[in-house]
Amino acid sequence: MSTNQIYNAEEANPLTFIAGDGTIHLPTGQFDLKLLRAFLNTMPFEIDLIDAEDHFVYFTDGNARMHTRFTDQLGKHLIELHPEEPARIRPTVQKILDSFHDGSASHYEQWFPMGGRTCYINYYALRDLDGTYLGCMEFTGDIKRIQGMRGVRTPHNSEKTA
């Protein structure tokens, strides 16, 4: 491994690595950690990452969160982060995790009203190039505004939004 390349994330793809200066190189581009953090926290959706052992390991900390997360939750089993009531939530989350582990599913999608908003949640299995389960991502956001969109808005007729 060269001195410029300190970590190769994908053995089969030499274009994926973190350089000695901290730049993250992927086959489709490169960026530094500061830009990555700004990107993740600016998205109008929240992302939570769960590792292969079902432990909560990361969350975006932007203003768009629908579910409050705290750093003291990091490292806990995903099931612990879900309420015991209603009683169906934890078994449903466990079913999703089990299906990701055994490979019978790779994605779940749901939406429902929550506190005057429409909560849209996607769970995605994360796998390496060989199909080995690495964990999952929970992608959540309020889609109420999107559901109400009608007509056409382009750069030519759009206005600045807050």
Backbone torsions as a table, in degrees:
resi	resn	phi	psi	omega
1	MET	NA	133.6	-177.9
2	SER	-73.8	165.6	179.0
3	THR	-69.7	-23.2	176.6
4	ASN	-75.2	-25.6	-175.4
5	GLN	-110.2	106.9	-176.0
6	ILE	-97.6	-19.3	-179.8
7	TYR	-149.9	122.5	176.8
8	ASN	-101.7	108.0	-174.8
9	ALA	-74.2	-26.4	-179.0
10	GLU	-132.8	105.5	-177.8
11	GLU	-51.9	-38.2	-176.5
12	ALA	-78.4	-7.9	-177.8
13	ASN	-131.4	97.1	-178.4
14	PRO	-68.6	-5.1	178.5
15	LEU	-84.7	-2.3	-179.6
16	THR	-110.9	108.5	-179.6
17	PHE	-164.1	166.0	172.3
18	ILE	-108.3	121.7	-177.6
19	ALA	-76.8	165.5	179.5
20	GLY	-58.2	-26.2	178.8
21	ASP	-87.1	3.9	178.8
22	GLY	90.6	-1.3	178.9
23	THR	-71.3	131.4	178.1
24	ILE	-90.6	123.0	-179.6
25	HIS	-109.3	126.3	175.7
26	LEU	-125.1	162.0	-178.8
27	PRO	-58.3	-22.7	-176.2
28	THR	-108.6	10.6	177.3
29	GLY	155.8	-177.7	-179.6
30	GLN	-145.4	154.0	-178.4
31	PHE	-165.6	166.3	178.0
32	ASP	-100.4	172.0	-177.0
33	LEU	-63.0	-34.8	179.6
34	LYS	-62.0	-44.8	178.5
35	LEU	-67.3	-40.6	178.3
36	LEU	-60.3	-46.1	-179.8
37	ARG	-63.0	-44.0	178.7
38	ALA	-61.9	-42.8	178.5
39	PHE	-59.8	-52.0	-177.3
40	LEU	-61.5	-39.4	-176.2
41	ASN	-85.4	-6.9	178.9
42	THR	-97.1	-22.2	179.7
43	MET	-53.8	143.5	179.4
44	PRO	-79.4	20.2	176.1
45	PHE	-133.8	161.7	177.0
46	GLU	-106.1	148.7	177.5
47	ILE	-125.6	131.4	172.0
48	ASP	-119.9	138.8	177.5
49	LEU	-113.9	138.1	179.3
50	ILE	-123.5	133.7	-177.1
51	ASP	-80.9	-178.0	-176.0
52	ALA	-64.4	-20.4	178.0
53	GLU	-98.1	12.6	176.3
54	ASP	70.2	28.9	175.3
55	HIS	-97.5	138.9	178.7
56	PHE	-72.5	118.1	-172.5
57	VAL	-120.6	-12.5	-177.9
58	TYR	-162.0	147.5	169.9
59	PHE	-147.3	146.4	173.8
60	THR	-73.0	148.2	-178.2
61	ASP	-120.0	39.7	177.4
62	GLY	-82.0	179.4	-177.5
63	ASN	-80.6	-7.9	-174.4
64	ALA	-88.0	7.4	-174.0
65	ARG	-65.0	138.4	173.7
66	MET	-100.6	-28.4	178.1
67	HIS	-114.6	122.4	-179.8
68	THR	-69.6	133.2	176.6
69	ARG	-126.5	151.6	-179.6
70	PHE	-132.4	150.2	-178.3
71	THR	-62.2	-25.8	179.0
72	ASP	-73.1	-7.1	174.6
73	GLN	-84.2	-18.4	-179.5
74	LEU	-59.5	136.2	-179.5
75	GLY	91.0	-13.1	179.2
76	LYS	-80.4	155.4	176.4
77	HIS	-66.7	139.5	-176.5
78	LEU	-54.5	-37.9	-179.6
79	ILE	-57.7	-37.6	-179.3
80	GLU	-63.1	-22.9	-177.9
81	LEU	-83.4	-7.1	-179.5
82	HIS	-103.7	143.8	-177.0
83	PRO	-66.9	152.5	177.3
84	GLU	-73.3	-27.4	178.2
85	GLU	-118.8	137.7	-1.8
86	PRO	-67.2	149.4	-170.9
87	ALA	-61.4	-16.9	-176.8
88	ARG	-82.0	-15.2	-172.6
89	ILE	-66.9	-53.4	-177.5
90	ARG	-60.7	-45.3	177.4
91	PRO	-62.3	-33.6	178.2
92	THR	-67.3	-44.2	177.7
93	VAL	-62.5	-41.7	178.9
94	GLN	-63.2	-38.9	177.5
95	LYS	-61.3	-42.3	178.5
96	ILE	-61.9	-49.5	180.0
97	LEU	-59.8	-45.2	180.0
98	ASP	-60.1	-41.1	-178.7
99	SER	-70.0	-29.6	174.4
100	PHE	-69.9	-43.6	-179.7
101	HIS	-62.3	-44.3	-176.3
102	ASP	-85.9	-2.1	175.7
103	GLY	81.5	6.5	-178.8
104	SER	-78.0	-12.1	176.6
105	ALA	-148.6	157.4	176.6
106	SER	-131.3	-6.7	-176.3
107	HIS	-157.5	138.8	170.9
108	TYR	-131.5	142.7	-179.1
109	GLU	-133.7	138.8	177.3
110	GLN	-152.6	157.4	173.8
111	TRP	-150.8	147.9	-176.6
112	PHE	-164.1	156.9	177.2
113	PRO	-70.0	143.0	179.4
114	MET	-154.4	108.7	175.6
115	GLY	55.7	44.5	179.5
116	GLY	80.6	2.0	177.9
117	ARG	-120.5	170.8	174.2
118	THR	-111.5	109.3	-176.9
119	CYS	-83.3	120.0	179.7
120	TYR	-112.4	119.0	-176.8
121	ILE	-124.3	131.7	173.1
122	ASN	-123.5	133.4	171.8
123	TYR	-110.3	129.1	179.2
124	TYR	-123.1	131.0	171.7
125	ALA	-72.3	140.1	176.5
126	LEU	-109.9	126.3	-177.1
127	ARG	-132.4	151.1	177.3
128	ASP	-82.6	-174.4	-176.3
129	LEU	-61.1	-26.3	-179.8
130	ASP	-91.1	-1.0	-179.3
131	GLY	90.2	2.4	178.8
132	THR	-67.7	133.4	-178.5
133	TYR	-69.3	123.6	-179.8
134	LEU	-104.0	-19.1	-176.5
135	GLY	145.7	-159.9	178.4
136	CYS	-145.6	163.6	178.7
137	MET	-118.9	135.8	171.1
138	GLU	-107.6	122.0	-176.3
139	PHE	-115.5	114.6	-170.7
140	THR	-132.2	143.6	174.9
141	GLY	-167.2	168.2	176.9
142	ASP	-89.3	117.2	-178.7
143	ILE	-106.7	11.5	-177.9
144	LYS	-56.6	-46.6	179.8
145	ARG	-61.6	-42.5	-179.3
146	ILE	-65.1	-41.2	-179.7
147	GLN	-61.9	-28.3	-178.3
148	GLY	-88.9	-1.2	-177.8
149	MET	-70.9	135.3	177.6
150	ARG	-137.6	161.7	177.5
151	GLY	75.9	-154.7	-176.6
152	VAL	-130.7	132.2	172.4
153	ARG	-127.4	124.4	179.5
154	THR	-124.1	174.1	175.8
155	PRO	-57.7	-21.5	-177.8
156	HIS	-79.8	-24.4	-178.6
157	ASN	-124.0	10.0	-178.0
158	SER	-88.4	158.1	176.8
159	GLU	-117.1	163.3	177.5
160	LYS	-64.7	139.3	175.3
161	THR	-117.7	155.2	-178.4
162	ALA	-70.4	NA	NA
